[in-house]
Amino acid sequence: MALFMVILGSLFVLVVSICTALLRWNELRYSKKGLPPGTMGWPIFGETTEFLKQGPNFMKNQRARYGSFFKSHILGCPTAVSMDPELNRYILMNEAKGFVPGYPQSMLDILGKCNIAAVHGSTHKLMRGTLLALVSPTMIRERLLPKIDEFMRTFLSNWDNKVIDIQEKTKEMAFLSSLKQIATAESTSVAQEFMPEFFKLVLGTLSLPIDLPCTNYRRGLEARKNILRILGQLIEERRDSEDPHKDMLGYLMRKDDSNRHKLSDDEIIDQVITILYSGYETVSTTSMMAVKYLHDHPRVVEELRKEHMAIRERKRPEDPIEWNDLKPMKFTRAVIFETSRLATIVNGVLRKTTEEMVLNGFVVPKGWRIYVYTREINYDPLTYPDPLAFNPWRWMDQRSECQSNFLIFGGGSRQCPGKELGIAEISTFLHYFVTRYRWEEVGGEKLMNFPRVEAPNGLHIRVSSY
């Protein structure tokens, strides 16, 4: 027994010595003079585990130790983290000056090399132009909003006297609504096969790019293959059809516009994945959290319902929500902004350096990522008095959208092109939800706020007719 304890103790000392040596070796690798202060963690893995587990607390602890600009190694790459509002704005507004998109390799592999997040320069300009044309005010008014209204009206039609998981419902809603806008005629037939693959793809985008069985990264790659097959078949069927298909996919496949960049099939598919992915998480999570915050703040529900009832009173029961109905939804827009701010669905954005740079007096080597961490701006008491309170009235002054540190939807040339489309979707969802139903929470499930805002066990509500 004594010999066993000696052997066990020796093994423990050996393991500790090896771990200490690895950590020390990794720190020495990144000890170049002039680099930002900070720690780098383990070789290969870096501090990704701590970052994903601790989230905002990891960032706050590192800032307390090293200041608002520090180095780390997260999501597979050495990274300079900026929590400095002025520097963040500079980086977002100066992409051409040494910065390109720097999203994790897992995201680039799974979303595709033609994804708008992966390209830069003239290619980004072309891809962004294509997306902007798809979600322009004219397109929203004439083609997309009628589809959104028809979908929401049907989707929310049978919730009375039911207990539902609003998290799952808003996930389905965001995906199916986007799919209807992309491929109207085929959306019902492909949804059952497409949806579970898409959910696996989303999970894989925020993972270490380690291709092993049972990892989210491997599942994401496999889901992408299946989605490529589904969309490839859909494109081929469209080419054999004489129907003009006045939806997003039809627009992307058009060859008769001499003023527009002609997309290859790979580019079309990656654009479709981009549209689905970029709108899915923001629309679904904002909708879920709006329901949560509204439940907790009856006065806000009352004000929101009053706004929507006034719209409803001007219409017959069968009349849809139209473009001219969105502008009077000022309080609804305020609820959406306040939900996005307080829930912080987007924590920041990633850039990569194309050359060695000096930022805030520190050297950032070529090829490093810069994590523009904007989360803390949402809770800055100088910008948002009583920042932890859910107060949509703070957004009723439209100048709030124009302030320099308003980065809820990104900034610079990478500001979310589908911002107004997403707001239209959430507004239409809230319209039918608050004018038809009351609700109460069932179970009081726990919410997580990092790396994604989610309820691990669902968020269940009991719905009754209003």
C-alpha positions in Angstrom: 0.0 0.0 0.0 2.8 2.4 0.9 4.6 1.6 -2.4 1.3 2.3 -4.3 1.0 5.7 -2.6 4.6 6.5 -3.4 4.0 5.6 -7.1 0.8 7.6 -7.2 2.4 10.6 -5.6 5.3 10.5 -8.1 2.9 10.3 -11.0 1.0 13.3 -9.6 4.2 15.3 -9.3 5.2 14.3 -12.8 1.9 15.3 -14.3 2.0 18.7 -12.4 5.6 19.3 -13.7 4.6 18.5 -17.3 1.5 20.7 -17.1 3.6 23.6 -15.6 6.3 23.1 -18.2 3.7 23.2 -21.1 2.0 26.3 -19.7 5.4 28.0 -19.3 6.6 27.0 -22.8 3.4 28.3 -24.4 3.8 31.6 -22.5 7.4 31.9 -23.7 6.3 31.4 -27.3 4.2 34.5 -27.1 6.6 36.7 -25.0 7.7 38.9 -27.9 8.5 42.4 -26.7 5.7 44.9 -27.2 2.8 42.3 -27.2 -0.3 43.2 -25.1 -0.2 41.7 -21.6 -2.2 38.6 -20.9 -2.0 34.8 -20.7 -2.1 32.2 -23.5 -3.1 29.0 -21.7 -2.3 25.6 -23.1 -0.7 24.8 -26.5 -3.3 24.3 -29.2 -6.3 24.7 -26.8 -5.2 28.0 -25.3 -7.8 29.4 -22.9 -10.9 28.4 -25.0 -12.4 26.2 -22.2 -12.2 29.0 -19.7 -13.5 31.5 -22.2 -16.5 29.3 -23.2 -17.3 28.3 -19.6 -16.8 31.6 -17.8 -17.7 34.0 -20.7 -18.2 37.5 -19.5 -16.5 36.8 -16.1 -13.4 35.5 -18.0 -13.3 38.8 -19.9 -13.8 40.9 -16.7 -11.1 39.1 -14.8 -8.6 39.5 -17.6 -9.4 43.2 -17.9 -9.0 43.7 -14.2 -5.5 42.1 -14.4 -4.3 43.5 -17.7 -6.4 46.4 -18.8 -8.9 46.9 -21.7 -6.5 45.5 -24.3 -4.9 42.1 -23.6 -3.8 38.9 -25.3 -5.2 35.4 -25.1 -5.5 32.2 -27.2 -9.2 31.4 -27.9 -11.0 29.3 -30.5 -7.8 28.0 -31.9 -5.9 31.2 -32.5 -3.7 33.8 -30.7 -6.1 36.8 -30.1 -5.9 40.4 -28.9 -9.0 41.2 -27.0 -10.2 44.8 -27.2 -12.7 46.1 -24.6 -11.8 49.7 -25.4 -14.9 51.5 -26.9 -12.8 54.0 -29.0 -10.4 51.3 -30.3 -13.4 49.0 -31.1 -15.0 51.7 -33.2 -11.7 52.4 -35.0 -11.2 48.7 -35.9 -14.8 48.4 -37.1 -14.6 51.5 -39.2 -11.3 50.8 -40.8 -11.5 47.3 -42.3 -9.4 48.2 -45.3 -6.5 49.4 -43.1 -4.9 46.2 -42.1 -8.0 44.3 -40.9 -10.0 41.5 -42.6 -12.7 39.2 -41.1 -11.2 36.9 -38.6 -14.0 34.5 -37.7 -13.1 31.1 -36.1 -11.9 28.4 -38.5 -14.9 26.2 -37.5 -17.3 28.9 -38.7 -15.4 29.4 -42.0 -15.3 25.7 -42.7 -19.0 25.1 -41.9 -20.5 28.2 -43.4 -18.4 28.0 -46.6 -15.5 30.0 -48.2 -18.0 32.2 -50.1 -19.8 33.2 -46.9 -19.9 37.0 -46.5 -18.0 36.7 -43.2 -15.1 34.9 -44.9 -14.5 37.3 -47.8 -13.1 40.8 -48.0 -12.2 43.5 -50.4 -13.9 43.5 -53.8 -15.5 40.1 -53.2 -17.1 41.3 -50.0 -18.4 44.3 -51.8 -20.0 42.1 -54.5 -21.5 39.7 -51.9 -22.7 42.4 -49.7 -24.3 44.2 -52.7 -26.2 41.0 -53.5 -27.4 40.6 -50.0 -28.5 44.2 -49.7 -30.5 43.9 -52.9 -32.3 40.9 -51.4 -33.3 42.8 -48.2 -33.8 46.3 -49.6 -36.8 48.3 -48.4 -38.5 47.7 -51.7 -38.0 43.9 -51.5 -39.2 43.9 -47.8 -42.3 45.9 -48.7 -43.3 44.1 -51.9 -42.1 40.5 -51.5 -40.8 39.6 -48.1 -43.3 41.1 -45.7 -46.3 39.5 -47.3 -44.6 36.1 -46.9 -43.6 36.9 -43.3 -47.1 38.0 -42.4 -48.7 34.9 -43.9 -46.2 32.6 -42.1 -46.6 34.3 -38.7 -50.4 34.4 -38.9 -50.4 30.6 -39.5 -47.5 29.7 -37.2 -49.2 31.4 -34.1 -52.7 30.2 -34.9 -53.0 27.2 -32.5 -51.3 28.1 -29.3 -54.3 28.8 -27.1 -54.6 26.7 -23.9 -51.2 25.0 -24.5 -47.9 24.8 -22.7 -45.2 25.5 -25.2 -41.4 25.7 -25.2 -41.0 29.2 -26.5 -37.3 28.6 -27.2 -38.1 25.7 -29.5 -41.0 27.6 -31.1 -38.9 30.7 -31.9 -36.1 28.5 -33.3 -38.6 26.9 -35.7 -40.2 30.2 -36.4 -36.9 31.9 -37.4 -35.8 29.0 -39.6 -39.1 28.3 -41.3 -39.8 32.0 -41.9 -36.4 32.5 -43.6 -36.8 29.3 -45.6 -40.2 30.5 -46.9 -38.6 33.8 -48.0 -35.7 31.9 -49.7 -37.6 29.1 -51.5 -41.3 29.8 -51.2 -42.7 26.9 -53.2 -40.4 24.2 -51.8 -40.2 25.4 -48.2 -42.7 22.9 -46.9 -41.3 19.9 -48.7 -37.7 20.4 -47.7 -38.2 21.8 -44.2 -38.4 18.4 -42.4 -35.1 17.2 -43.7 -33.4 20.6 -43.8 -34.2 21.9 -40.3 -32.3 19.3 -38.0 -29.3 19.5 -40.3 -29.3 23.3 -40.0 -29.5 23.2 -36.2 -26.4 20.9 -36.1 -24.6 23.3 -38.5 -25.3 26.3 -36.1 -23.9 24.4 -33.1 -20.7 23.5 -35.1 -19.8 27.1 -35.9 -18.7 27.9 -32.4 -16.5 25.0 -31.6 -12.8 24.1 -31.7 -11.9 22.9 -35.2 -11.0 19.4 -34.1 -12.4 16.8 -36.5 -13.2 13.9 -34.2 -16.3 11.7 -34.0 -19.1 13.1 -31.7 -17.7 16.7 -31.7 -19.9 19.6 -32.6 -17.4 20.5 -35.3 -17.7 17.0 -37.0 -21.5 17.2 -36.7 -21.4 20.7 -38.3 -19.3 19.5 -41.2 -21.5 16.5 -41.8 -24.6 18.8 -41.6 -23.0 21.1 -44.2 -22.6 18.2 -46.6 -26.2 17.3 -46.2 -27.3 20.9 -46.7 -25.2 21.2 -49.8 -26.9 18.1 -51.2 -30.4 19.4 -50.4 -29.7 22.9 -51.9 -27.9 21.4 -54.9 -30.9 19.3 -55.8 -33.2 22.3 -55.3 -31.1 24.4 -57.7 -31.2 21.7 -60.3 -34.9 21.3 -60.0 -35.3 25.1 -60.4 -33.2 25.1 -63.6 -35.5 22.4 -65.1 -38.6 24.5 -64.2 -40.1 27.4 -66.2 -41.5 29.0 -63.1 -39.8 32.4 -62.5 -39.9 31.9 -58.7 -40.1 35.3 -57.2 -38.2 34.6 -54.0 -34.6 35.0 -52.8 -33.3 31.8 -54.5 -35.0 32.9 -57.7 -33.2 36.3 -57.5 -29.8 34.7 -56.7 -30.2 32.3 -59.7 -31.2 35.0 -62.2 -28.9 35.4 -65.3 -30.8 38.2 -67.1 -29.4 41.1 -65.1 -26.4 42.5 -66.9 -25.6 44.9 -64.0 -25.3 42.2 -61.3 -22.5 39.8 -60.6 -23.4 36.3 -61.7 -23.1 33.8 -58.9 -21.8 30.3 -59.3 -23.7 27.4 -57.6 -21.2 27.3 -54.8 -21.7 31.1 -54.2 -25.5 30.7 -54.4 -25.5 27.9 -51.8 -23.2 29.8 -49.4 -25.3 32.9 -49.8 -28.4 30.9 -48.8 -26.6 29.5 -45.8 -25.5 33.0 -44.9 -29.1 34.3 -45.0 -30.4 31.4 -42.9 -27.5 31.6 -40.4 -27.3 35.4 -39.9 -31.0 35.8 -39.4 -31.7 32.7 -37.4 -29.9 33.3 -34.1 -30.7 37.0 -33.8 -34.4 36.6 -34.7 -35.1 33.4 -32.7 -33.2 34.5 -29.6 -34.4 38.1 -29.6 -38.0 36.8 -30.0 -37.6 34.3 -27.1 -36.0 36.9 -24.8 -38.6 39.5 -25.7 -41.3 37.1 -24.5 -39.3 36.5 -21.3 -38.7 40.2 -20.6 -42.3 41.1 -21.4 -43.5 38.4 -19.0 -41.4 40.0 -16.3 -42.5 43.6 -17.0 -46.4 43.9 -17.3 -46.2 47.7 -17.8 -44.1 47.1 -21.0 -46.6 44.5 -22.2 -49.5 46.9 -21.7 -47.7 49.6 -23.7 -46.8 47.2 -26.5 -50.2 45.7 -26.7 -51.8 49.2 -26.9 -49.6 50.0 -29.9 -50.5 46.8 -31.7 -54.2 47.0 -30.9 -54.3 50.5 -32.4 -52.9 49.0 -35.6 -55.4 46.1 -35.5 -58.3 48.4 -35.0 -57.7 50.0 -38.3 -57.9 46.7 -40.1 -60.3 43.9 -40.8 -59.4 40.6 -39.0 -58.0 39.1 -42.3 -55.9 42.1 -43.2 -52.1 41.6 -43.1 -49.4 43.6 -41.5 -48.0 45.9 -44.3 -45.0 48.2 -44.8 -46.9 51.3 -43.6 -47.8 49.5 -40.4 -44.1 49.0 -39.4 -43.3 52.7 -39.1 -45.8 53.4 -36.3 -44.4 50.5 -34.3 -42.0 52.8 -32.5 -42.3 51.1 -29.1 -42.0 47.7 -30.7 -38.7 48.8 -32.2 -37.6 50.0 -28.8 -38.5 46.7 -27.2 -36.4 44.9 -29.8 -33.4 47.1 -29.2 -33.7 46.9 -25.5 -34.0 43.1 -25.6 -30.9 42.9 -27.9 -29.0 45.2 -25.6 -29.8 43.5 -22.3 -29.7 39.9 -23.5 -26.5 40.7 -25.6 -27.1 38.2 -28.3 -24.0 39.3 -30.1 -21.0 39.6 -27.8 -18.6 41.0 -30.3 -16.9 40.5 -33.7 -13.6 39.1 -34.9 -11.1 40.7 -37.2 -7.7 39.4 -38.4 -4.6 41.5 -39.0 -3.0 41.4 -42.5 0.1 43.1 -41.3 1.9 43.8 -38.0 0.1 46.7 -36.3 0.5 48.9 -33.3 -2.8 49.4 -31.4 -3.1 51.3 -28.1 0.7 51.2 -27.9 1.0 47.4 -28.2 2.3 45.3 -31.2 -0.3 42.9 -32.7 1.5 40.5 -35.1 0.3 39.7 -38.6 -2.3 36.9 -38.7 -3.5 37.4 -35.1 -7.2 37.8 -34.5 -8.7 40.8 -32.7 -11.8 40.2 -30.7 -13.8 43.4 -30.7 -15.6 42.7 -27.5 -18.7 45.0 -27.5 -20.7 43.3 -24.8 -19.6 45.6 -21.9 -20.7 48.7 -23.9 -24.3 47.5 -23.5 -24.0 47.8 -19.7 -22.1 51.1 -19.6 -24.0 53.3 -17.1 -22.7 56.5 -18.8 -24.5 55.4 -22.0 -27.4 53.5 -20.5 -28.5 54.8 -17.1 -29.5 51.9 -14.8 -28.1 49.5 -17.4 -29.4 46.3 -15.9 -33.0 47.5 -16.0 -35.3 46.5 -18.9 -36.4 49.9 -20.1 -37.5 50.2 -23.7 -38.5 53.8 -23.2 -34.8 54.7 -23.3 -34.9 54.0 -27.1 -37.9 56.2 -27.9 -35.5 59.0 -28.7 -34.4 58.0 -32.2 -31.0 59.6 -31.8 -30.1 56.6 -29.6 -29.7 54.6 -32.8 -27.2 57.1 -34.2 -24.8 57.2 -31.2 -21.2 56.2 -32.0 -21.2 53.2 -29.6 -24.4 51.7 -30.8 -23.0 48.4 -32.0 -25.9 46.0 -31.4 -26.0 45.3 -35.1 -22.2 45.6 -35.8 -20.5 48.6 -37.3 -18.7 49.9 -40.4 -19.0 48.1 -43.7 -19.9 44.9 -41.8 -23.1 46.2 -40.2 -25.7 43.5 -40.5 -27.3 44.0 -43.9 -30.5 42.2 -42.8 -31.1 44.5 -39.8 -34.4 45.9 -41.0 -35.6 42.5 -42.3 -35.0 41.0 -38.8 -36.8 43.8 -37.1 -39.8 43.3 -39.5 -39.9 39.6 -38.6 -39.7 40.1 -34.9 -42.3 43.0 -35.0 -44.7 40.8 -37.0 -44.2 37.9 -34.5 -44.9 40.2 -31.5 -47.9 41.7 -33.3 -49.7 38.4 -33.5 -48.4 37.2 -30.2 -49.5 40.1 -28.0 -52.8 40.7 -29.8 -53.9 37.1 -29.5 -52.5 35.8 -26.3 -51.6 36.2 -22.6 -49.0 33.9 -21.1 -47.3 32.9 -17.9 -44.0 31.0 -17.3 -44.1 27.4 -16.2 -41.1 26.0 -14.3 -38.8 29.0 -14.0 -36.0 27.4 -16.1 -32.5 28.7 -16.0 -31.1 30.9 -18.7 -27.5 31.0 -19.9 -26.0 34.1 -21.5 -22.8 32.8 -22.9 -21.5 31.8 -25.4 -25.1 31.7 -26.7 -28.2 33.1 -25.0 -30.2 30.0 -24.3 -32.4 28.0 -21.9 -30.7 24.6 -21.6 -33.9 22.9 -20.5 -36.2 25.1 -22.6 -38.4 28.1 -21.6 -41.9 26.9 -21.1 -45.0 29.1 -21.0 -48.7 28.5 -20.6 -50.6 30.4 -23.3 -54.2 31.5 -23.1 -56.4 33.6 -25.4 -56.3 37.4 -24.9 
